[in-house]
Amino acid sequence: MTMEYTARQSDDVTILDLTGRLSLGEAVAFGPGSGLILSDTVKELTKKGKKNILLNLAGVTYVDSSGVGQLVGAMTSARNQGVGLKLLRPNTKVLELLKMSKLDTVFDIFEDEASAVASFNRGAAAG
């Protein structure tokens, strides 16, 4: 299954509901250069003035090391543009991978969408 996403708004937060496999190993499914798809999507959203992005990982069935690289690339793109990026509902295996790579200390990770959306406003109020 290829990686797909739908975008929706909740207050001033753009939520990307990701589904499928986050992996470069899916060469046939993703096609050439697909490793940039997530960070490219983040860049496009920032060009449209989106400042708060929440990646909903509930529908992600598999992540490998290149998929983790895509998450890191998306975070880097976001930070370079002054955009907040957080993760929502990674499954157990994805969360374990983030913990093993210590990326759980880099990403803000939430299990509840309302709390995740509210956290963007708290960050703005504090900063």
C-alpha positions as CSV (number, residue, x, y, z in Angstrom):
1,M,0.0,0.0,0.0
2,T,1.4,3.4,-1.0
3,M,1.7,6.3,1.4
4,E,-1.3,8.6,1.0
5,Y,-2.5,11.5,3.0
6,T,-5.5,13.8,3.4
7,A,-5.3,17.3,4.8
8,R,-7.8,18.9,7.1
9,Q,-7.9,21.9,9.4
10,S,-8.7,22.1,13.1
11,D,-8.5,25.7,14.3
12,D,-5.1,27.0,13.0
13,V,-3.6,23.5,12.8
14,T,-3.3,21.6,9.5
15,I,-3.7,17.9,10.2
16,L,-2.2,15.4,7.7
17,D,-3.9,12.0,8.1
18,L,-1.2,9.6,6.8
19,T,-2.1,6.1,5.7
20,G,0.0,3.2,4.4
21,R,3.7,2.5,4.6
22,L,6.3,5.1,5.3
23,S,9.2,3.5,3.6
24,L,11.6,4.0,0.6
25,G,11.6,0.2,0.2
26,E,8.3,0.5,-1.6
27,A,10.1,1.6,-4.8
28,V,7.4,0.4,-7.1
29,A,4.6,2.0,-5.0
30,F,6.4,5.3,-4.4
31,G,8.4,5.8,-7.6
32,P,11.7,7.7,-8.0
33,G,12.4,10.5,-5.5
34,S,9.6,9.6,-3.3
35,G,11.7,9.9,-0.2
36,L,11.1,13.7,-0.3
37,I,7.3,13.4,-0.4
38,L,6.7,14.2,3.3
39,S,9.1,17.1,3.6
40,D,7.9,18.4,0.2
41,T,4.4,18.3,1.5
42,V,5.4,20.3,4.6
43,K,7.3,22.8,2.4
44,E,4.2,23.3,0.2
45,L,2.0,23.9,3.3
46,T,4.4,26.4,4.7
47,K,4.4,28.3,1.4
48,K,0.6,28.5,1.8
49,G,1.1,30.1,5.2
50,K,0.5,27.1,7.4
51,K,2.4,27.4,10.7
52,N,1.1,24.4,12.7
53,I,1.3,20.9,11.2
54,L,0.2,17.7,12.9
55,L,1.1,14.4,11.4
56,N,-1.6,11.8,12.2
57,L,0.2,8.5,12.1
58,A,-2.8,6.3,13.2
59,G,-3.2,4.9,9.6
60,V,0.6,4.2,9.1
61,T,1.0,0.5,9.1
62,Y,4.8,0.3,8.7
63,V,7.8,2.6,9.1
64,D,11.4,1.6,8.3
65,S,14.7,3.6,8.8
66,S,14.1,5.5,5.6
67,G,10.6,6.4,6.8
68,V,12.1,7.7,10.0
69,G,14.4,9.7,7.8
70,Q,11.3,11.2,6.1
71,L,9.9,12.2,9.5
72,V,13.2,13.8,10.4
73,G,13.3,15.6,7.0
74,A,9.7,16.9,7.6
75,M,10.7,18.2,11.0
76,T,13.8,19.8,9.6
77,S,11.8,21.5,6.8
78,A,9.2,22.7,9.3
79,R,11.8,24.1,11.7
80,N,13.7,25.8,8.9
81,Q,10.5,27.6,8.0
82,G,9.5,28.5,11.6
83,V,6.7,26.0,11.5
84,G,5.6,23.7,14.4
85,L,5.3,20.0,13.5
86,K,4.0,17.3,15.9
87,L,3.1,13.7,15.7
88,L,-0.3,12.1,16.6
89,R,-1.1,8.5,17.4
90,P,1.9,6.5,16.2
91,N,1.2,2.8,16.6
92,T,3.2,0.7,19.1
93,K,5.9,-0.4,16.6
94,V,6.4,3.1,15.2
95,L,6.6,4.5,18.8
96,E,9.2,1.9,19.6
97,L,11.3,2.8,16.6
98,L,11.1,6.5,17.6
99,K,12.2,5.6,21.1
100,M,15.1,3.3,19.9
101,S,16.4,6.2,17.8
102,K,15.8,8.7,20.6
103,L,13.5,10.7,18.3
104,D,10.8,10.6,20.9
105,T,12.8,13.4,22.6
106,V,12.8,15.4,19.4
107,F,9.2,15.1,18.4
108,D,6.2,16.1,20.5
109,I,4.0,13.0,20.4
110,F,0.3,12.9,21.3
111,E,-2.3,10.2,21.6
112,D,-5.2,12.6,21.7
113,E,-6.0,15.0,18.8
114,A,-7.7,17.7,20.9
115,S,-4.6,17.8,23.2
116,A,-2.3,17.9,20.2
117,V,-4.2,20.8,18.6
118,A,-4.4,22.7,21.9
119,S,-0.6,22.3,22.4
120,F,0.2,24.5,19.4
121,N,-1.7,27.4,21.0
122,R,0.0,26.8,24.4
123,G,3.4,27.0,22.6
124,A,2.5,30.3,20.9
125,A,1.2,31.7,24.2
126,A,4.4,30.7,26.0
127,G,6.7,32.0,23.3
